[in-house]
Amino acid sequence: MTRLIARVLATLLVSGFVTIQATPPDVVVAKLHVIAIVPIEAPPLLVHPQDDADRAALTAAGLSVPDHTGGASVFLPFTPNPAVNAASAIIGLLSLVGSSAPGKGDVLTLTKEQPAAWMPTRQLAQRAAELLTATGRHETFVVDGYARLPIVDRSVNNLLENWYAPVRQWYKSDVSMVDYGDQPALGDAVLEVGVSNFEYASQRFLMQVMVKLVDPGSRKVILRAREFSYPKGQSLAAMLQNQGEPLRELSARTLETLISKCLQDMALVPH
């Protein structure tokens, strides 16, 4: 529980901010009519069993079961993760502050392949399209597929840094890291949608939604925003009933609220 509280507090320190150019967001978005939306690949969902009932539920769901040392499990096809270190988590979250330029080999490639596991950013992209269209000010479309993170080692290691570090780098970069070379006309702007801190622990669902608005011509970032939440659920065993339906429903409700807040922060939809 201490590690969970530390992680929540650290994330709250850096969530909800919007970084922009000198022009106010409402002035920027008033000029945008057609917006393409791109889901960014999401990290695997970590779940932390607390007792034998949780572990039995994981087994029944066909998921990896960790040992009794406080390890974590993830939805297939991923493997168990060691216990999270709160100090390292805080450092990782605070590294979202600031901006950067993409490095060599940091390109995210668009792919039409099906993701290997449950990936919520496709759902988020569809919801963003609905919210933007409902304003009557924008035409939107979600690109086919998703932007695959530049990760060589796709295993689940301590802190998921092989996943979270590329997500942070994508969010901080002042130039889009997505390769849109073979993509047809993308409209007036591209909205890139990603998630981080996607984890169920101590009956709390930790999740952060991150969005970036990009000029498709220059690839420069126009606006970016992120919002965080940690809604209360039930025991992991209860949340995994009916093939994880309670967990998925809590995730869907919360993620939809977060994407709405991000779009409001960027003045793309009204408050």
C-alpha positions, -999 to 999 in steps of 0.1 A, spaced: 0 0 0 29 24 8 43 18 -27 9 25 -42 4 58 -24 39 69 -34 32 61 -70 -2 79 -69 13 111 -53 42 111 -77 19 109 -107 -4 136 -94 26 159 -93 30 157 -131 -6 150 -144 -31 174 -159 -6 199 -173 -9 212 -209 23 224 -227 16 246 -256 31 272 -280 26 309 -273 -8 309 -289 -37 300 -266 -52 265 -272 -86 278 -282 -71 300 -309 -50 271 -322 -79 246 -324 -103 271 -340 -83 267 -372 -85 229 -372 -113 212 -392 -101 176 -400 -83 157 -373 -68 123 -377 -65 102 -346 -37 76 -340 -36 51 -311 -2 46 -296 7 11 -285 -1 6 -248 21 -11 -222 7 -44 -208 -17 -43 -179 -1 -52 -146 -22 -68 -119 -10 -75 -84 -25 -104 -65 -27 -100 -27 -39 -134 -15 -47 -169 -25 -81 -160 -38 -65 -135 -62 -40 -161 -73 -67 -187 -78 -86 -162 -99 -56 -156 -121 -52 -193 -126 -88 -197 -135 -85 -169 -160 -55 -186 -176 -31 -159 -165 4 -162 -151 5 -167 -114 34 -151 -95 52 -165 -65 44 -154 -29 71 -127 -28 49 -98 -39 53 -103 -76 29 -91 -102 11 -107 -131 -1 -95 -164 -26 -104 -190 -13 -130 -215 10 -133 -233 32 -115 -209 50 -130 -179 53 -122 -142 69 -89 -130 89 -84 -98 76 -61 -70 76 -24 -79 101 -1 -63 84 32 -53 115 54 -55 122 43 -91 86 48 -100 87 84 -88 118 91 -108 102 76 -139 70 96 -135 88 129 -128 109 123 -159 77 133 -179 84 169 -170 101 189 -197 105 182 -234 129 165 -257 138 156 -293 135 121 -307 167 101 -309 180 78 -335 160 46 -336 130 62 -317 106 61 -346 71 46 -339 59 26 -369 23 24 -380 11 -12 -382 -22 -29 -391 -13 -61 -371 -35 -71 -343 -19 -63 -308 -8 -94 -288 -28 -84 -258 -57 -61 -247 -48 -26 -258 -71 2 -247 -57 30 -269 -78 19 -299 -109 23 -277 -96 57 -265 -90 69 -301 -126 59 -311 -140 78 -280 -119 109 -289 -133 108 -324 -169 107 -310 -162 136 -286 -146 158 -313 -173 151 -339 -200 159 -313 -188 195 -311 -198 201 -347 -164 219 -352 -143 189 -364 -143 160 -388 -123 131 -375 -111 97 -385 -91 70 -367 -62 56 -387 -62 19 -395 -40 1 -370 -18 17 -343 17 32 -338 40 4 -325 65 15 -298 102 10 -307 108 -18 -282 133 -46 -289 129 -64 -255 91 -69 -252 92 -89 -220 79 -77 -187 109 -67 -165 113 -48 -133 92 -16 -134 83 -22 -170 109 4 -179 115 -13 -213 78 -2 -220 74 30 -199 106 47 -211 95 47 -248 61 60 -238 76 88 -218 100 96 -247 71 97 -271 51 121 -249 80 144 -242 92 147 -277 86 181 -294 84 164 -328 61 135 -336 80 102 -334 54 84 -355 64 76 -391 35 88 -413 54 83 -445 30 59 -462 -1 75 -448 -25 94 -470 -37 130 -462 -40 134 -425 -60 166 -424 -52 197 -404 -38 179 -373 -30 145 -359 -41 135 -324 -18 108 -309 -34 90 -280 -14 69 -255 -16 55 -219 9 49 -191 8 37 -155 -17 10 -165 -19 -11 -134 -43 -27 -109 -29 -28 -73 -45 -27 -38 -80 -25 -53 -70 6 -72 -68 9 -110 -39 33 -117 -40 48 -152 -28 78 -171 -40 90 -205 -16 111 -226 -24 130 -258 -5 151 -283 -18 173 -311 7 173 -340 10 194 -372 11 167 -400 33 189 -422 61 200 -399 55 171 -374 59 196 -346 38 192 -315 11 219 -311 -4 208 -278 0 180 -253 -20 170 -222 -22 142 -197 -47 132 -170 -44 106 -142 -69 86 -121 -69 58 -96 -105 46 -91 -114 21 -64 -125 -14 -74 -128 -47 -56 -105 -75 -49 -86 -87 -79 -105 -120 -77 -138 -102 -80 -125 -80 -108 -115 -111 -128 -149 -127 -128 -166 -133 -161 -133 -132 -180 -123 -99 -163 -155 -80 -172 -156 -59 -140 -120 -49 -146 -126 -40 -182 -157 -20 -174 -139 0 -147 -110 6 -171 -134 17 -199 -153 41 -178 -122 57 -163 -103 60 -196 -133 76 -213 -134 102 -185 -96 108 -188 -97 113 -226 -125 137 -222 -105 158 -196 -75 158 -219 -95 171 -248 -110 198 -225 -75 207 -213 -65 213 -250 -97 233 -257 -107 207 -284 -140 200 -266 -159 224 -243 -158 219 -205 
